[in-house]
Amino acid sequence: MTEEKMSPLRQRMIEDMRIRGMGDKHQKSHIRAIKDFAAFLGRSPDTATPEDLRC
């Protein structure tokens, strides 16, 4: 991955995926999905409520 400023949430997510043995392509796919979800919400995904997830 490229060197960029990374949020603690993203760092933890990547670390957790590595611990679980996910490959690079799988990690990138998950990161892309979370970025899309954050764009949909208009805020950080860690602030999502159960109602946000029902949409």
C-alpha distance matrix in Angstrom:
0.0 3.8 6.6 8.6 11.6 11.2 14.4 15.9 16.2 12.5 12.0 14.9 13.9 10.7 13.1 15.7 13.9 13.1 16.8 18.0 16.4 14.4 12.5 8.9 10.8 12.9 10.3 8.9 12.7 13.6 11.3 12.7 16.1 16.0 15.1 18.0 20.2 19.6 20.6 23.6 24.7 24.2 23.1 20.8 20.8 22.1 25.3 26.0 29.6 31.1 32.7 29.4 28.3 31.6 31.2
3.8 0.0 3.8 6.0 9.6 10.4 14.0 16.2 17.0 13.5 13.1 16.6 16.0 13.2 15.5 18.5 17.1 16.4 19.9 21.4 20.1 18.1 16.2 12.7 14.2 16.3 13.6 11.7 15.3 16.2 13.3 14.2 17.8 17.4 15.7 18.7 21.1 20.0 20.5 23.9 24.9 23.9 22.8 20.8 21.6 22.9 25.8 26.9 30.5 32.4 33.8 30.4 29.7 33.1 32.4
6.6 3.8 0.0 3.8 7.0 8.6 12.4 14.5 16.1 13.1 12.2 15.9 16.2 13.7 15.4 18.7 18.1 17.3 20.4 22.4 21.5 19.9 18.6 15.3 17.3 18.9 15.8 14.4 18.0 18.2 15.0 16.4 19.8 18.7 17.0 20.3 22.3 20.6 21.4 24.9 25.4 24.1 22.6 20.5 21.6 22.5 25.3 26.9 30.6 32.8 34.3 30.9 30.6 34.1 33.6
8.6 6.0 3.8 0.0 3.8 6.0 9.6 12.4 14.0 11.3 11.2 14.9 15.3 13.6 15.7 18.7 18.4 18.3 21.3 23.1 22.7 20.9 20.1 16.8 18.3 19.5 16.2 14.6 17.7 17.5 13.9 15.2 18.3 16.8 14.7 18.1 19.9 17.8 18.5 22.1 22.4 20.8 19.2 17.3 18.9 19.9 22.3 24.1 27.8 30.3 31.6 28.2 28.2 31.8 31.1
11.6 9.6 7.0 3.8 0.0 3.8 6.8 9.7 11.8 10.0 9.9 13.5 14.5 13.6 15.4 18.2 18.7 18.9 21.4 23.4 23.6 22.1 21.8 18.9 20.5 21.1 17.5 16.3 19.2 18.2 14.6 16.2 18.8 16.5 14.6 18.2 19.4 16.8 17.9 21.4 21.1 19.3 17.2 15.2 17.2 17.7 19.9 22.1 25.8 28.5 29.9 26.7 27.0 30.6 30.2
11.2 10.4 8.6 6.0 3.8 0.0 3.8 6.5 8.2 6.3 6.4 9.9 10.8 10.3 12.1 14.7 15.4 16.0 18.3 20.1 20.7 19.2 19.5 17.0 18.6 18.6 14.9 14.3 16.9 15.4 12.0 14.2 16.4 13.8 12.6 16.4 17.1 14.7 16.5 19.7 19.2 18.0 15.6 12.9 14.3 14.6 17.2 19.3 22.9 25.4 27.1 24.1 24.1 27.8 27.6
14.4 14.0 12.4 9.6 6.8 3.8 0.0 3.8 5.3 5.2 6.2 8.6 9.9 10.8 12.3 14.2 15.5 16.7 18.4 20.1 21.4 20.0 20.9 18.9 20.4 19.7 16.0 15.8 17.8 15.6 12.4 14.8 16.2 13.0 12.3 15.9 15.8 13.1 15.5 18.4 17.2 16.1 13.2 10.2 11.8 11.4 13.9 16.4 19.8 22.5 24.3 21.5 21.7 25.5 25.6
15.9 16.2 14.5 12.4 9.7 6.5 3.8 0.0 3.8 5.5 5.0 6.1 8.6 9.9 10.4 12.1 14.2 15.3 16.3 18.3 20.0 19.3 20.7 19.2 21.1 20.0 16.3 17.0 18.9 16.2 13.7 16.7 17.5 14.2 14.5 18.1 17.4 15.1 18.0 20.4 18.9 18.4 15.1 11.6 12.5 11.0 13.9 16.5 19.5 22.0 24.3 21.9 21.8 25.6 26.3
16.2 17.0 16.1 14.0 11.8 8.2 5.3 3.8 0.0 3.8 5.5 5.2 6.2 8.8 9.9 10.6 12.4 14.4 15.4 16.6 18.6 17.5 19.2 18.1 19.4 17.8 14.3 15.1 16.4 13.4 11.2 14.2 14.5 11.0 11.9 15.3 14.1 12.3 15.5 17.6 16.0 16.1 13.0 9.2 9.2 7.8 11.2 13.2 16.3 18.6 20.9 18.5 18.2 22.0 22.7
12.5 13.5 13.1 11.3 10.0 6.3 5.2 5.5 3.8 0.0 3.8 5.4 5.0 6.2 8.5 9.8 10.6 12.4 14.2 15.4 16.7 15.1 16.3 14.7 16.0 14.8 11.2 11.7 13.4 10.8 8.2 11.4 12.4 9.4 10.0 13.6 13.4 11.8 14.7 17.1 16.4 16.4 13.8 10.4 10.2 10.2 13.6 15.1 18.4 20.4 22.5 19.7 19.1 22.8 23.2
12.0 13.1 12.2 11.2 9.9 6.4 6.2 5.0 5.5 3.8 0.0 3.8 5.5 5.3 6.1 8.6 10.0 10.7 12.3 14.3 15.5 14.7 15.8 14.4 16.6 15.7 11.9 13.0 15.3 13.0 10.7 14.2 15.5 12.9 13.6 17.2 17.1 15.7 18.4 20.9 20.1 20.1 17.3 13.9 13.7 13.1 16.6 18.3 21.4 23.3 25.7 23.1 22.3 26.1 26.7
14.9 16.6 15.9 14.9 13.5 9.9 8.6 6.1 5.2 5.4 3.8 0.0 3.8 5.5 5.0 6.0 8.5 9.8 10.4 12.2 14.2 13.9 15.9 15.4 17.5 15.8 12.3 14.2 15.9 13.0 11.7 15.4 15.8 13.1 14.7 18.1 17.2 16.2 19.5 21.4 20.3 20.8 17.9 14.2 13.3 11.9 15.6 17.1 19.8 21.3 24.1 22.0 20.9 24.5 25.7
13.9 16.0 16.2 15.3 14.5 10.8 9.9 8.6 6.2 5.0 5.5 3.8 0.0 3.8 5.5 5.1 6.2 8.7 9.9 10.6 12.5 11.4 13.5 13.0 14.5 12.5 9.2 11.2 12.4 9.3 8.5 12.2 12.4 10.1 12.2 15.2 14.5 14.2 17.4 19.0 18.4 19.4 16.9 13.3 11.7 11.2 15.0 15.7 18.5 19.7 22.4 20.0 18.5 22.1 23.1
10.7 13.2 13.7 13.6 13.6 10.3 10.8 9.9 8.8 6.2 5.3 5.5 3.8 0.0 3.8 5.4 5.1 6.2 8.6 9.9 10.6 9.4 10.8 9.9 12.1 10.8 7.2 9.3 11.5 9.4 8.3 12.1 13.2 11.7 13.2 16.3 16.5 16.2 18.9 21.0 20.9 21.5 19.3 16.0 14.7 14.7 18.4 19.1 22.1 23.2 25.7 23.2 21.6 25.1 25.9
13.1 15.5 15.4 15.7 15.4 12.1 12.3 10.4 9.9 8.5 6.1 5.0 5.5 3.8 0.0 3.8 5.5 5.2 6.2 8.7 9.9 10.1 12.0 11.9 14.7 13.3 10.1 12.8 14.9 12.7 12.0 15.8 16.7 15.0 16.7 19.9 19.7 19.3 22.3 24.2 23.7 24.4 21.9 18.3 17.1 16.3 20.1 21.0 23.7 24.7 27.6 25.4 23.7 27.2 28.4
15.7 18.5 18.7 18.7 18.2 14.7 14.2 12.1 10.6 9.8 8.6 6.0 5.1 5.4 3.8 0.0 3.8 5.4 5.1 6.3 8.7 9.1 11.9 12.8 14.9 12.6 10.0 13.2 14.5 11.7 12.1 15.8 15.9 14.3 16.8 19.5 18.8 19.0 22.2 23.5 23.0 24.3 21.8 18.2 16.3 15.3 19.1 19.6 21.8 22.4 25.4 23.6 21.5 24.8 26.4
13.9 17.1 18.1 18.4 18.7 15.4 15.5 14.2 12.4 10.6 10.0 8.5 6.2 5.1 5.5 3.8 0.0 3.8 5.4 5.1 6.4 5.5 8.3 9.4 11.3 8.9 6.7 10.2 11.4 9.2 10.2 13.6 13.9 13.2 15.7 18.1 17.9 18.6 21.5 22.8 22.8 24.2 22.3 19.0 16.8 16.7 20.5 20.4 22.9 23.2 25.9 23.8 21.5 24.6 25.8
13.1 16.4 17.3 18.3 18.9 16.0 16.7 15.3 14.4 12.4 10.7 9.8 8.7 6.2 5.2 5.4 3.8 0.0 3.8 5.3 5.0 5.7 7.6 8.8 11.7 10.3 8.2 11.6 13.5 12.1 12.6 16.1 17.0 16.4 18.4 21.1 21.2 21.7 24.4 26.0 26.1 27.2 25.2 21.8 20.1 19.8 23.6 23.9 26.4 26.8 29.7 27.5 25.3 28.4 29.6
16.8 19.9 20.4 21.3 21.4 18.3 18.4 16.3 15.4 14.2 12.3 10.4 9.9 8.6 6.2 5.1 5.4 3.8 0.0 3.8 5.4 7.7 10.5 12.3 15.1 13.1 11.5 15.0 16.5 14.6 15.5 19.0 19.3 18.5 20.9 23.5 23.1 23.6 26.6 28.0 27.7 29.1 26.8 23.2 21.2 20.4 24.1 24.5 26.6 26.8 29.9 28.2 25.8 28.9 30.5
18.0 21.4 22.4 23.1 23.4 20.1 20.1 18.3 16.6 15.4 14.3 12.2 10.6 9.9 8.7 6.3 5.1 5.3 3.8 0.0 3.8 5.8 9.3 11.9 13.8 11.2 10.5 14.3 14.9 13.1 14.9 18.1 17.9 17.6 20.4 22.5 22.0 23.1 26.0 27.0 27.0 28.7 26.7 23.4 20.9 20.4 24.1 23.8 25.7 25.4 28.5 26.8 24.1 26.9 28.6
16.4 20.1 21.5 22.7 23.6 20.7 21.4 20.0 18.6 16.7 15.5 14.2 12.5 10.6 9.9 8.7 6.4 5.0 5.4 3.8 0.0 3.8 6.4 9.5 11.7 9.9 9.7 13.3 14.3 13.4 15.2 18.1 18.5 18.7 21.1 23.2 23.3 24.5 27.1 28.2 28.7 30.2 28.5 25.3 23.0 22.9 26.7 26.3 28.5 28.3 31.1 29.2 26.5 29.2 30.6
14.4 18.1 19.9 20.9 22.1 19.2 20.0 19.3 17.5 15.1 14.7 13.9 11.4 9.4 10.1 9.1 5.5 5.7 7.7 5.8 3.8 0.0 3.8 6.7 8.2 6.1 6.3 9.8 10.6 10.0 12.0 14.6 15.1 15.8 18.1 19.9 20.3 21.7 24.0 25.2 25.9 27.5 26.1 23.1 20.9 21.4 25.0 24.4 26.8 26.6 29.1 26.9 24.2 26.9 28.0
12.5 16.2 18.6 20.1 21.8 19.5 20.9 20.7 19.2 16.3 15.8 15.9 13.5 10.8 12.0 11.9 8.3 7.6 10.5 9.3 6.4 3.8 0.0 3.8 5.6 5.3 6.2 8.7 10.1 10.8 12.3 14.3 15.6 16.8 18.4 20.2 21.3 22.7 24.5 25.9 27.1 28.4 27.3 24.5 22.6 23.5 27.1 26.6 29.2 29.2 31.4 28.9 26.4 29.1 29.7
8.9 12.7 15.3 16.8 18.9 17.0 18.9 19.2 18.1 14.7 14.4 15.4 13.0 9.9 11.9 12.8 9.4 8.8 12.3 11.9 9.5 6.7 3.8 0.0 3.8 5.5 5.0 6.1 8.6 9.9 10.5 12.2 14.3 15.4 16.3 18.3 19.9 20.9 22.4 24.3 25.6 26.5 25.5 22.9 21.4 22.7 26.2 25.9 28.8 29.3 31.3 28.4 26.2 29.1 29.3
10.8 14.2 17.3 18.3 20.5 18.6 20.4 21.1 19.4 16.0 16.6 17.5 14.5 12.1 14.7 14.9 11.3 11.7 15.1 13.8 11.7 8.2 5.6 3.8 0.0 3.8 5.4 5.1 6.2 8.7 9.9 10.5 12.4 14.4 15.3 16.5 18.4 20.0 21.1 22.6 24.4 25.5 25.0 22.8 21.1 22.9 26.2 25.4 28.3 28.5 30.1 27.2 24.9 27.5 27.4
12.9 16.3 18.9 19.5 21.1 18.6 19.7 20.0 17.8 14.8 15.7 15.8 12.5 10.8 13.3 12.6 8.9 10.3 13.1 11.2 9.9 6.1 5.3 5.5 3.8 0.0 3.8 5.5 5.1 6.3 8.7 9.9 10.7 12.6 14.3 15.5 16.7 18.5 20.1 21.2 22.7 24.2 23.6 21.2 19.1 20.6 23.9 22.9 25.5 25.4 27.3 24.6 22.1 24.6 24.8
10.3 13.6 15.8 16.2 17.5 14.9 16.0 16.3 14.3 11.2 11.9 12.3 9.2 7.2 10.1 10.0 6.7 8.2 11.5 10.5 9.7 6.3 6.2 5.0 5.4 3.8 0.0 3.8 5.4 5.2 6.2 8.6 9.9 10.7 12.3 14.3 15.3 16.5 18.4 19.9 21.0 22.2 21.1 18.5 16.7 18.0 21.4 20.9 23.8 24.3 26.2 23.4 21.3 24.2 24.5
8.9 11.7 14.4 14.6 16.3 14.3 15.8 17.0 15.1 11.7 13.0 14.2 11.2 9.3 12.8 13.2 10.2 11.6 15.0 14.3 13.3 9.8 8.7 6.1 5.1 5.5 3.8 0.0 3.8 5.5 5.0 6.0 8.6 9.9 10.4 12.2 14.1 15.2 16.4 18.3 19.8 20.6 20.0 17.9 16.5 18.5 21.6 21.1 24.3 24.9 26.5 23.3 21.5 24.4 24.1
12.7 15.3 18.0 17.7 19.2 16.9 17.8 18.9 16.4 13.4 15.3 15.9 12.4 11.5 14.9 14.5 11.4 13.5 16.5 14.9 14.3 10.6 10.1 8.6 6.2 5.1 5.4 3.8 0.0 3.8 5.5 5.2 6.3 8.8 9.9 10.6 12.4 14.3 15.4 16.6 18.5 19.8 19.6 17.8 15.9 18.2 21.0 19.9 22.8 23.0 24.3 21.2 19.1 21.7 21.3
13.6 16.2 18.2 17.5 18.2 15.4 15.6 16.2 13.4 10.8 13.0 13.0 9.3 9.4 12.7 11.7 9.2 12.1 14.6 13.1 13.4 10.0 10.8 9.9 8.7 6.3 5.2 5.5 3.8 0.0 3.8 5.4 5.1 6.3 8.6 9.9 10.5 12.3 14.3 15.3 16.5 18.1 17.4 15.2 12.9 14.8 17.8 16.7 19.6 19.8 21.5 18.6 16.4 19.3 19.4
11.3 13.3 15.0 13.9 14.6 12.0 12.4 13.7 11.2 8.2 10.7 11.7 8.5 8.3 12.0 12.1 10.2 12.6 15.5 14.9 15.2 12.0 12.3 10.5 9.9 8.7 6.2 5.0 5.5 3.8 0.0 3.8 5.4 5.1 6.1 8.6 9.8 10.5 12.3 14.2 15.2 16.1 15.2 13.0 11.5 13.6 16.6 16.2 19.4 20.4 21.9 18.7 17.2 20.4 20.2
12.7 14.2 16.4 15.2 16.2 14.2 14.8 16.7 14.2 11.4 14.2 15.4 12.2 12.1 15.8 15.8 13.6 16.1 19.0 18.1 18.1 14.6 14.3 12.2 10.5 9.9 8.6 6.0 5.2 5.4 3.8 0.0 3.8 5.5 5.1 6.2 8.6 9.8 10.5 12.3 14.2 15.1 15.1 13.7 12.4 15.3 17.7 16.9 20.1 21.0 21.9 18.4 17.1 20.0 19.1
16.1 17.8 19.8 18.3 18.8 16.4 16.2 17.5 14.5 12.4 15.5 15.8 12.4 13.2 16.7 15.9 13.9 17.0 19.3 17.9 18.5 15.1 15.6 14.3 12.4 10.7 9.9 8.6 6.3 5.1 5.4 3.8 0.0 3.8 5.4 5.1 6.2 8.6 9.9 10.5 12.3 14.0 14.2 12.9 10.8 13.8 15.9 14.4 17.3 17.8 18.6 15.3 13.6 16.3 15.6
16.0 17.4 18.7 16.8 16.5 13.8 13.0 14.2 11.0 9.4 12.9 13.1 10.1 11.7 15.0 14.3 13.2 16.4 18.5 17.6 18.7 15.8 16.8 15.4 14.4 12.6 10.7 9.9 8.8 6.3 5.1 5.5 3.8 0.0 3.8 5.4 4.9 6.1 8.5 9.7 10.4 11.9 11.2 9.4 7.3 10.2 12.5 11.5 14.8 15.8 17.0 13.6 12.4 15.7 15.3
15.1 15.7 17.0 14.7 14.6 12.6 12.3 14.5 11.9 10.0 13.6 14.7 12.2 13.2 16.7 16.8 15.7 18.4 20.9 20.4 21.1 18.1 18.4 16.3 15.3 14.3 12.3 10.4 9.9 8.6 6.1 5.1 5.4 3.8 0.0 3.8 5.4 5.1 6.2 8.6 9.9 10.2 10.1 9.0 8.4 11.7 13.5 13.0 16.6 18.2 18.8 15.1 14.7 17.9 16.8
18.0 18.7 20.3 18.1 18.2 16.4 15.9 18.1 15.3 13.6 17.2 18.1 15.2 16.3 19.9 19.5 18.1 21.1 23.5 22.5 23.2 19.9 20.2 18.3 16.5 15.5 14.3 12.2 10.6 9.9 8.6 6.2 5.1 5.4 3.8 0.0 3.8 5.4 5.1 6.2 8.7 9.7 10.8 10.8 9.8 13.4 14.6 13.2 16.4 17.5 17.5 13.8 13.4 15.9 14.3
20.2 21.1 22.3 19.9 19.4 17.1 15.8 17.4 14.1 13.4 17.1 17.2 14.5 16.5 19.7 18.8 17.9 21.2 23.1 22.0 23.3 20.3 21.3 19.9 18.4 16.7 15.3 14.1 12.4 10.5 9.8 8.6 6.2 4.9 5.4 3.8 0.0 3.8 5.4 5.0 6.2 8.4 9.0 8.8 6.9 10.6 11.5 9.6 12.6 13.7 13.9 10.2 9.7 12.6 11.4
19.6 20.0 20.6 17.8 16.8 14.7 13.1 15.1 12.3 11.8 15.7 16.2 14.2 16.2 19.3 19.0 18.6 21.7 23.6 23.1 24.5 21.7 22.7 20.9 20.0 18.5 16.5 15.2 14.3 12.3 10.5 9.8 8.6 6.1 5.1 5.4 3.8 0.0 3.8 5.4 5.0 5.8 5.6 5.5 5.2 8.9 9.5 8.9 12.4 14.5 14.7 11.0 11.6 14.7 13.6
20.6 20.5 21.4 18.5 17.9 16.5 15.5 18.0 15.5 14.7 18.4 19.5 17.4 18.9 22.3 22.2 21.5 24.4 26.6 26.0 27.1 24.0 24.5 22.4 21.1 20.1 18.4 16.4 15.4 14.3 12.3 10.5 9.9 8.5 6.2 5.1 5.4 3.8 0.0 3.8 5.5 5.0 6.9 8.4 8.9 12.6 12.6 11.9 15.1 17.1 16.5 12.7 13.7 16.2 14.2
23.6 23.9 24.9 22.1 21.4 19.7 18.4 20.4 17.6 17.1 20.9 21.4 19.0 21.0 24.2 23.5 22.8 26.0 28.0 27.0 28.2 25.2 25.9 24.3 22.6 21.2 19.9 18.3 16.6 15.3 14.2 12.3 10.5 9.7 8.6 6.2 5.0 5.4 3.8 0.0 3.8 5.6 8.1 10.0 9.5 13.1 12.6 10.8 13.3 14.8 13.7 9.9 11.0 13.0 10.6
24.7 24.9 25.4 22.4 21.1 19.2 17.2 18.9 16.0 16.4 20.1 20.3 18.4 20.9 23.7 23.0 22.8 26.1 27.7 27.0 28.7 25.9 27.1 25.6 24.4 22.7 21.0 19.8 18.5 16.5 15.2 14.2 12.3 10.4 9.9 8.7 6.2 5.0 5.5 3.8 0.0 3.8 5.4 7.5 7.3 10.5 9.2 7.7 10.2 12.4 11.4 7.7 9.7 12.2 10.4
24.2 23.9 24.1 20.8 19.3 18.0 16.1 18.4 16.1 16.4 20.1 20.8 19.4 21.5 24.4 24.3 24.2 27.2 29.1 28.7 30.2 27.5 28.4 26.5 25.5 24.2 22.2 20.6 19.8 18.1 16.1 15.1 14.0 11.9 10.2 9.7 8.4 5.8 5.0 5.6 3.8 0.0 3.8 7.2 8.8 11.7 10.3 10.1 12.9 15.6 14.6 11.2 13.4 15.9 14.0
23.1 22.8 22.6 19.2 17.2 15.6 13.2 15.1 13.0 13.8 17.3 17.9 16.9 19.3 21.9 21.8 22.3 25.2 26.8 26.7 28.5 26.1 27.3 25.5 25.0 23.6 21.1 20.0 19.6 17.4 15.2 15.1 14.2 11.2 10.1 10.8 9.0 5.6 6.9 8.1 5.4 3.8 0.0 3.8 6.3 8.5 7.2 8.2 11.5 14.6 14.5 11.3 13.3 16.3 15.3
20.8 20.8 20.5 17.3 15.2 12.9 10.2 11.6 9.2 10.4 13.9 14.2 13.3 16.0 18.3 18.2 19.0 21.8 23.2 23.4 25.3 23.1 24.5 22.9 22.8 21.2 18.5 17.9 17.8 15.2 13.0 13.7 12.9 9.4 9.0 10.8 8.8 5.5 8.4 10.0 7.5 7.2 3.8 0.0 3.8 5.4 5.7 7.4 11.1 14.2 15.0 11.9 13.2 16.7 16.3
20.8 21.6 21.6 18.9 17.2 14.3 11.8 12.5 9.2 10.2 13.7 13.3 11.7 14.7 17.1 16.3 16.8 20.1 21.2 20.9 23.0 20.9 22.6 21.4 21.1 19.1 16.7 16.5 15.9 12.9 11.5 12.4 10.8 7.3 8.4 9.8 6.9 5.2 8.9 9.5 7.3 8.8 6.3 3.8 0.0 3.8 5.3 5.3 9.0 11.5 12.8 9.8 10.1 13.8 14.0
22.1 22.9 22.5 19.9 17.7 14.6 11.4 11.0 7.8 10.2 13.1 11.9 11.2 14.7 16.3 15.3 16.7 19.8 20.4 20.4 22.9 21.4 23.5 22.7 22.9 20.6 18.0 18.5 18.2 14.8 13.6 15.3 13.8 10.2 11.7 13.4 10.6 8.9 12.6 13.1 10.5 11.7 8.5 5.4 3.8 0.0 3.8 5.5 8.6 11.2 13.3 11.2 11.5 15.2 16.1
25.3 25.8 25.3 22.3 19.9 17.2 13.9 13.9 11.2 13.6 16.6 15.6 15.0 18.4 20.1 19.1 20.5 23.6 24.1 24.1 26.7 25.0 27.1 26.2 26.2 23.9 21.4 21.6 21.0 17.8 16.6 17.7 15.9 12.5 13.5 14.6 11.5 9.5 12.6 12.6 9.2 10.3 7.2 5.7 5.3 3.8 0.0 3.8 6.4 9.9 11.3 9.4 10.9 14.2 14.9
26.0 26.9 26.9 24.1 22.1 19.3 16.4 16.5 13.2 15.1 18.3 17.1 15.7 19.1 21.0 19.6 20.4 23.9 24.5 23.8 26.3 24.4 26.6 25.9 25.4 22.9 20.9 21.1 19.9 16.7 16.2 16.9 14.4 11.5 13.0 13.2 9.6 8.9 11.9 10.8 7.7 10.1 8.2 7.4 5.3 5.5 3.8 0.0 3.8 6.8 8.0 5.8 7.1 10.4 11.2
29.6 30.5 30.6 27.8 25.8 22.9 19.8 19.5 16.3 18.4 21.4 19.8 18.5 22.1 23.7 21.8 22.9 26.4 26.6 25.7 28.5 26.8 29.2 28.8 28.3 25.5 23.8 24.3 22.8 19.6 19.4 20.1 17.3 14.8 16.6 16.4 12.6 12.4 15.1 13.3 10.2 12.9 11.5 11.1 9.0 8.6 6.4 3.8 0.0 3.8 5.3 5.1 6.6 9.0 10.6
31.1 32.4 32.8 30.3 28.5 25.4 22.5 22.0 18.6 20.4 23.3 21.3 19.7 23.2 24.7 22.4 23.2 26.8 26.8 25.4 28.3 26.6 29.2 29.3 28.5 25.4 24.3 24.9 23.0 19.8 20.4 21.0 17.8 15.8 18.2 17.5 13.7 14.5 17.1 14.8 12.4 15.6 14.6 14.2 11.5 11.2 9.9 6.8 3.8 0.0 3.8 5.4 5.2 6.5 9.3
32.7 33.8 34.3 31.6 29.9 27.1 24.3 24.3 20.9 22.5 25.7 24.1 22.4 25.7 27.6 25.4 25.9 29.7 29.9 28.5 31.1 29.1 31.4 31.3 30.1 27.3 26.2 26.5 24.3 21.5 21.9 21.9 18.6 17.0 18.8 17.5 13.9 14.7 16.5 13.7 11.4 14.6 14.5 15.0 12.8 13.3 11.3 8.0 5.3 3.8 0.0 3.8 5.4 5.2 7.0
29.4 30.4 30.9 28.2 26.7 24.1 21.5 21.9 18.5 19.7 23.1 22.0 20.0 23.2 25.4 23.6 23.8 27.5 28.2 26.8 29.2 26.9 28.9 28.4 27.2 24.6 23.4 23.3 21.2 18.6 18.7 18.4 15.3 13.6 15.1 13.8 10.2 11.0 12.7 9.9 7.7 11.2 11.3 11.9 9.8 11.2 9.4 5.8 5.1 5.4 3.8 0.0 3.8 5.5 5.8
28.3 29.7 30.6 28.2 27.0 24.1 21.7 21.8 18.2 19.1 22.3 20.9 18.5 21.6 23.7 21.5 21.5 25.3 25.8 24.1 26.5 24.2 26.4 26.2 24.9 22.1 21.3 21.5 19.1 16.4 17.2 17.1 13.6 12.4 14.7 13.4 9.7 11.6 13.7 11.0 9.7 13.4 13.3 13.2 10.1 11.5 10.9 7.1 6.6 5.2 5.4 3.8 0.0 3.8 5.6
31.6 33.1 34.1 31.8 30.6 27.8 25.5 25.6 22.0 22.8 26.1 24.5 22.1 25.1 27.2 24.8 24.6 28.4 28.9 26.9 29.2 26.9 29.1 29.1 27.5 24.6 24.2 24.4 21.7 19.3 20.4 20.0 16.3 15.7 17.9 15.9 12.6 14.7 16.2 13.0 12.2 15.9 16.3 16.7 13.8 15.2 14.2 10.4 9.0 6.5 5.2 5.5 3.8 0.0 3.8
31.2 32.4 33.6 31.1 30.2 27.6 25.6 26.3 22.7 23.2 26.7 25.7 23.1 25.9 28.4 26.4 25.8 29.6 30.5 28.6 30.6 28.0 29.7 29.3 27.4 24.8 24.5 24.1 21.3 19.4 20.2 19.1 15.6 15.3 16.8 14.3 11.4 13.6 14.2 10.6 10.4 14.0 15.3 16.3 14.0 16.1 14.9 11.2 10.6 9.3 7.0 5.8 5.6 3.8 0.0
